[in-house]
């Protein structure tokens, strides 16, 4: 067997198939996102889009699982909610959620989790120092570029707001997101330190 085929080689190809552990992690984190949506939500503004712990769970999923598994976990949550399980904020469910001002945020969650996971894979693979700060930056970048951008778009389309009004309506969510992303980065860094193969093994 050549050196490139050994399990210790840094050039070993990443495993292409998920195993039972991967599927279990996807299910657990999908349940985590669902559970975070059921915590008491705080309606904000005239459109009533609530502040929840969902963004914390979504970003934590990405930072811990990496892009593929994070997208699968959060995508599973969204699909189950659209299929009728009452797992969106306030116990809402069904395709009708796509006609509400919250639609942009919900549709952004799987994409944001995947983006945070992709950035986290780079951070965890290449850094040890400043890992919490870099994971926080990964979460914030994904949150701002995807969650907030699509959230604003959703409020424009379904809430009938101008882009300026939608942007202003989105601003109250930033302070909470900063705190939640700090917590997600701390928890993710702790998990990667305790379980070094959780993410890095798929990148070797």
PEHUZI-V382228 format. One record per residue. RES is the residue in three letters. SS is DSSP state (hx for helix, st for strand, lp for the rest). Layout:
BEGIN
RES&SS  RES&SS
END
This chain:
BEGIN
UNK&lp  UNK&lp  UNK&hx  UNK&hx  UNK&hx  UNK&lp  UNK&lp  UNK&lp  UNK&lp  UNK&lp  UNK&lp  UNK&lp  UNK&lp  UNK&lp  UNK&lp  UNK&lp  UNK&lp  UNK&lp  UNK&lp  UNK&hx  UNK&hx  UNK&hx  UNK&hx  UNK&hx  UNK&hx  UNK&hx  UNK&hx  UNK&hx  UNK&hx  UNK&hx  UNK&hx  UNK&hx  UNK&hx  UNK&hx  UNK&hx  UNK&hx  UNK&hx  UNK&hx  UNK&lp  UNK&lp  UNK&lp  UNK&st  UNK&st  UNK&st  UNK&lp  UNK&lp  UNK&lp  UNK&lp  UNK&st  UNK&st  UNK&st  UNK&lp  UNK&lp  UNK&hx  UNK&hx  UNK&hx  UNK&hx  UNK&hx  UNK&hx  UNK&hx  UNK&hx  UNK&hx  UNK&hx  UNK&hx  UNK&hx  UNK&lp  UNK&hx  UNK&hx  UNK&hx  UNK&hx  UNK&hx  UNK&hx  UNK&hx  UNK&hx  UNK&hx  UNK&hx  UNK&hx  UNK&hx  UNK&hx  UNK&hx  UNK&hx  UNK&hx  UNK&hx  UNK&lp  UNK&lp  UNK&lp  UNK&lp  UNK&lp  UNK&hx  UNK&hx  UNK&hx  UNK&lp  UNK&lp  UNK&lp  UNK&hx  UNK&hx  UNK&hx  UNK&hx  UNK&hx  UNK&lp  UNK&lp  UNK&lp  UNK&hx  UNK&hx  UNK&hx  UNK&hx  UNK&hx  UNK&hx  UNK&hx  UNK&hx  UNK&hx  UNK&hx  UNK&hx  UNK&hx  UNK&hx  UNK&hx  UNK&hx  UNK&hx  UNK&hx  UNK&hx  UNK&hx  UNK&hx  UNK&hx  UNK&hx  UNK&hx  UNK&hx  UNK&lp  UNK&lp  UNK&lp  UNK&lp  UNK&hx  UNK&hx  UNK&hx  UNK&hx  UNK&hx  UNK&hx  UNK&hx  UNK&hx  UNK&hx  UNK&hx  UNK&hx  UNK&hx  UNK&hx  UNK&hx  UNK&hx  UNK&hx  UNK&hx  UNK&hx  UNK&hx  UNK&hx  UNK&hx  UNK&hx  UNK&hx  UNK&hx  UNK&hx  UNK&hx  UNK&hx  UNK&hx  UNK&lp  UNK&lp  UNK&lp  UNK&lp  UNK&hx  UNK&hx  UNK&hx  UNK&hx  UNK&hx  UNK&hx  UNK&hx  UNK&hx  UNK&hx  UNK&lp  UNK&hx  UNK&hx  UNK&hx  UNK&hx  UNK&hx  UNK&hx  UNK&hx  UNK&hx  UNK&hx  UNK&hx  UNK&hx  UNK&hx  UNK&hx  UNK&hx  UNK&hx  UNK&hx  UNK&hx  UNK&hx  UNK&hx  UNK&hx  UNK&hx  UNK&hx  UNK&lp  UNK&lp  UNK&lp  UNK&lp  UNK&lp  UNK&hx  UNK&hx  UNK&hx  UNK&lp  UNK&lp
END
